Amino acid sequence: MELLEYQCSFGPRYPGSEGHDKFQDSLKVFLDKLVDMTIVYKDSIINPISNEKVEIVNFLSRFNPRASERIMFLAHWDTRQIADKDKNYDKLNPIPVIGANDGASGVAVLMTLAEILSNNPLTRIGVDLLFLDAEDMGIYSKSDTWALGAKSFSKKIKNPLPKYAVCLDMVGDAEQEFLIEQFSYMYAPDIVDKVWSLANELGYHQFKYVMGQRIIDDHYVLYSNTGIPSIDIIDFQYPNRNKNFWHTTEDTPDKCSAESLGAVGTVVATLIYREDS
């Protein structure tokens, strides 16, 4: 939770913003202290919202980099530059999103995993932590404008590819409920079952065997461009069916909880060390 709040202290973190540049530098320093190898992927893209060229940065942190059998966990560290789902949204004077849940939550879990993996080295498998940029600058009616950082990264990833990938997106909701994202079940049903059954075994029954909606984000783009079986752990009903904080100015740390982050972190950390043994 402290790492979630730390990210939000930089303010909005969309490409081209001051918060984006400052947190980018901070994340690199954080990872360099912990990781066996971090590869920085920079690219220039056109922002679909503003039509301006912006610089984006993806970070691939590799633990046990010589291992040929690998798994990947990914999250996006950028935030949306316009709170266009906000009740008071003004096209002429748009307010950006802080992105406590939609952005900072998944990254907070990955940063904590980096600390755990650094202190408890892997013996058999390798783990890749992928911090993706430019996920959240899409236009709702154009599916190909989302997850542009994942699209850029997919062109540069090298063998050996991970045997599967797990995306963490919007995992900090204080009213946590994970339905099964449809693309995940279409493309990687065995990985969905592996994660959901483990979560329920550990007592986290907010991982429900109920089919949710289809969501085009980093996991979908990664699979589409590389063939890596990829699933999404996402609580898209934020905070619930009757109210929405997603892409609004209400997406702030007080809407998230340490307990929710801990649930997801425990599931993925347990998954990693079971795979390793």
C-alpha positions in Angstrom: 0.0 0.0 0.0 2.9 2.3 0.7 4.2 1.7 -2.8 0.8 2.5 -4.3 0.6 5.8 -2.3 4.2 6.5 -3.4 3.3 6.3 -7.0 0.3 8.6 -6.6 2.5 11.2 -4.8 4.0 11.9 -8.3 0.6 13.0 -9.5 -0.7 11.9 -12.9 1.8 9.7 -14.8 0.7 9.8 -18.4 3.3 10.0 -21.2 4.5 13.6 -21.5 3.6 14.6 -18.0 6.1 15.7 -15.3 4.9 12.8 -13.0 5.6 10.3 -15.8 9.2 11.4 -16.2 9.9 11.6 -12.5 8.3 8.2 -11.6 10.1 6.6 -14.6 13.4 7.6 -13.1 12.4 6.5 -9.6 11.2 3.1 -10.8 14.5 2.5 -12.6 16.5 3.3 -9.4 14.2 1.0 -7.4 14.5 -1.9 -9.7 18.3 -1.6 -10.2 18.8 -2.3 -6.5 16.9 -5.5 -6.6 16.9 -7.1 -10.0 19.4 -9.4 -11.7 18.8 -7.6 -15.1 16.5 -4.8 -16.1 16.1 -4.0 -19.8 14.7 -0.6 -20.7 12.7 -0.3 -23.9 12.1 3.2 -25.2 9.9 4.2 -28.1 8.1 7.2 -29.7 4.5 6.9 -30.5 1.5 9.1 -31.4 -0.8 9.8 -28.5 -4.3 8.8 -29.8 -6.0 11.4 -27.6 -3.8 14.5 -28.5 -2.2 13.3 -31.8 1.1 14.4 -30.4 4.3 12.4 -30.4 5.3 11.1 -27.0 8.1 9.1 -25.5 7.2 5.9 -23.7 9.3 3.5 -21.6 8.8 -0.2 -20.8 10.9 -2.0 -18.1 11.6 -5.7 -18.2 13.0 -6.9 -15.0 14.4 -10.5 -15.1 15.1 -12.8 -12.2 17.2 -15.9 -12.8 17.8 -14.7 -16.4 19.7 -17.8 -17.5 16.7 -20.1 -16.8 15.0 -21.2 -20.1 11.6 -22.0 -18.3 10.1 -18.6 -17.5 6.8 -17.0 -16.4 5.9 -13.4 -16.7 3.8 -10.9 -14.6 2.9 -7.5 -16.0 1.2 -4.3 -15.1 0.9 -0.8 -16.6 2.5 2.1 -14.8 1.0 4.9 -16.8 -2.3 6.7 -15.9 -5.1 8.1 -18.1 -4.6 11.8 -19.0 -8.3 12.6 -19.0 -10.9 11.7 -16.4 -13.5 11.2 -19.2 -15.8 8.9 -17.1 -16.1 11.6 -14.4 -19.5 13.2 -13.9 -17.9 16.7 -14.2 -15.8 15.9 -17.3 -15.0 19.0 -19.3 -13.5 18.4 -22.8 -12.0 21.9 -22.8 -10.4 21.6 -19.4 -9.9 17.9 -18.8 -8.6 16.7 -15.4 -6.2 13.8 -15.4 -6.6 10.6 -13.4 -4.3 9.8 -10.4 -4.6 6.1 -11.1 -4.4 4.6 -7.6 -6.2 1.4 -8.7 -5.9 1.7 -12.5 -2.1 1.8 -12.7 -0.5 2.0 -9.3 -2.1 -1.1 -7.8 -0.7 -3.7 -10.2 2.7 -1.9 -10.2 2.7 -1.9 -6.4 2.3 -5.7 -6.4 5.1 -6.1 -9.0 7.4 -3.8 -7.0 6.8 -5.9 -3.9 7.4 -9.1 -5.9 10.7 -7.7 -6.9 11.6 -7.2 -3.2 10.5 -10.8 -2.4 12.4 -12.4 -5.4 15.5 -10.4 -4.5 15.5 -11.7 -0.9 14.4 -15.3 -1.9 16.2 -16.2 -5.1 14.7 -18.7 -7.5 16.4 -22.0 -8.0 14.8 -23.5 -11.2 12.6 -21.2 -13.2 13.0 -17.6 -14.2 10.5 -14.8 -13.6 10.0 -11.6 -15.7 8.3 -8.6 -14.3 7.1 -6.3 -17.1 6.2 -2.7 -16.3 4.4 -1.4 -19.3 3.8 2.2 -20.4 1.0 3.7 -22.6 -1.8 1.2 -21.8 -4.3 3.9 -20.9 -4.3 6.5 -23.7 -6.9 4.7 -25.9 -10.1 5.9 -27.5 -13.1 3.8 -26.5 -14.4 3.2 -30.0 -11.0 2.2 -31.4 -9.7 -1.0 -29.8 -6.3 -0.7 -31.5 -5.4 2.5 -29.6 -5.2 0.7 -26.2 -2.1 -1.0 -24.7 0.3 0.7 -27.0 3.3 0.0 -24.7 2.5 -3.8 -24.9 2.3 -3.5 -28.7 5.7 -1.8 -28.8 7.3 -4.3 -26.4 5.9 -7.3 -28.3 8.0 -6.3 -31.3 11.2 -6.5 -29.2 10.8 -9.5 -26.9 13.4 -12.2 -27.4 13.5 -15.9 -26.8 13.0 -17.8 -24.6 9.4 -16.6 -24.3 7.7 -17.1 -21.0 5.4 -20.2 -20.9 2.6 -17.9 -19.7 1.9 -14.4 -18.5 -0.4 -12.9 -15.8 -1.5 -9.3 -16.0 -2.4 -7.4 -12.8 -4.8 -4.5 -13.6 -7.0 -2.8 -11.1 -6.2 -5.2 -8.2 -6.4 -2.8 -5.3 -10.2 -2.2 -5.0 -11.3 -2.2 -1.4 -14.5 -4.0 -2.6 -12.5 -6.7 -4.3 -14.2 -9.2 -6.7 -12.4 -10.9 -9.6 -14.6 -12.4 -12.3 -13.0 -14.4 -15.1 -12.1 -12.1 -18.0 -13.4 -13.7 -21.2 -10.3 -13.4 -23.4 -8.2 -15.0 -20.7 -10.5 -18.0 -20.6 -10.6 -18.2 -24.4 -6.8 -18.2 -24.9 -5.5 -19.7 -21.6 -8.2 -21.5 -19.7 -5.7 -23.8 -17.9 -3.8 -20.8 -16.5 -7.1 -19.2 -15.4 -7.9 -22.4 -13.5 -4.4 -22.7 -12.1 -4.6 -19.1 -10.6 -8.3 -19.2 -9.5 -8.0 -22.6 -7.9 -4.9 -21.5 -6.0 -6.6 -18.4 -4.8 -9.6 -20.3 -3.5 -7.3 -22.8 -1.9 -5.6 -20.0 0.0 -9.0 -18.7 1.1 -9.4 -15.8 -1.3 -12.9 -16.4 -2.5 -13.1 -13.0 -4.2 -11.7 -14.9 -7.1 -15.0 -16.1 -8.4 -15.8 -18.8 -11.0 -18.1 -16.4 -12.8 -17.6 -15.2 -16.3 -17.0 -11.5 -16.6 -16.6 -9.2 -19.7 -14.0 -9.1 -22.5 -11.3 -6.5 -21.9 -8.8 -5.3 -24.4 -5.7 -4.4 -22.4 -2.0 -5.5 -22.1 -2.7 -9.2 -21.7 -4.8 -9.3 -24.9 -2.3 -7.4 -26.9 0.6 -9.5 -25.6 -1.1 -12.7 -26.6 -2.2 -11.3 -30.0 1.3 -10.2 -30.9 3.4 -13.0 -29.4 1.2 -16.0 -28.8 2.2 -16.1 -25.1 -0.8 -17.5 -23.2 -1.9 -14.5 -21.1 -4.6 -13.9 -18.5 -5.9 -10.8 -16.7 -6.6 -10.5 -13.0 -8.8 -7.5 -13.1 -11.6 -6.1 -10.9 -13.3 -4.0 -13.6 -16.4 -3.1 -11.5 -14.6 -0.5 -9.4 -15.9 -0.2 -6.8 -19.1 -2.2 -7.6 -21.9 -2.6 -10.0 -23.7 0.5 -8.9 -20.9 3.0 -8.8 -17.8 3.8 -10.9 -14.4 5.2 -10.0 -12.7 3.9 -13.2 -11.3 6.8 -15.3 -12.6 9.4 -12.9 -11.0 11.7 -10.4 -12.2 9.4 -7.7 -9.5 6.8 -8.4 -7.5 7.7 -5.4 -5.6 5.7 -2.7 -8.4 5.9 -0.2 -10.5 3.7 -2.5 -7.9 0.9 -2.3 -6.8 -1.3 0.5 -3.7 -3.1 1.7 -5.8 -6.2 2.3 -6.8 -6.3 -1.4 -3.3 -5.8 -2.6 -2.1 -8.5 -0.1 -4.5 -11.0 -1.4 -3.3 -10.7 -5.0 0.3 -10.5 -4.0 0.0 -13.7 -1.9 -1.6 -15.6 -4.7 1.0 -14.7 -7.3 4.0 -15.1 -4.9 2.7 -18.5 -4.0 2.3 -19.4 -7.6 5.8 -18.4 -8.4 7.4 -20.5 -5.7 5.3 -23.5 -6.4 6.3 -23.3 -10.0 9.9 -23.0 -8.9 9.7 -26.1 -6.7 
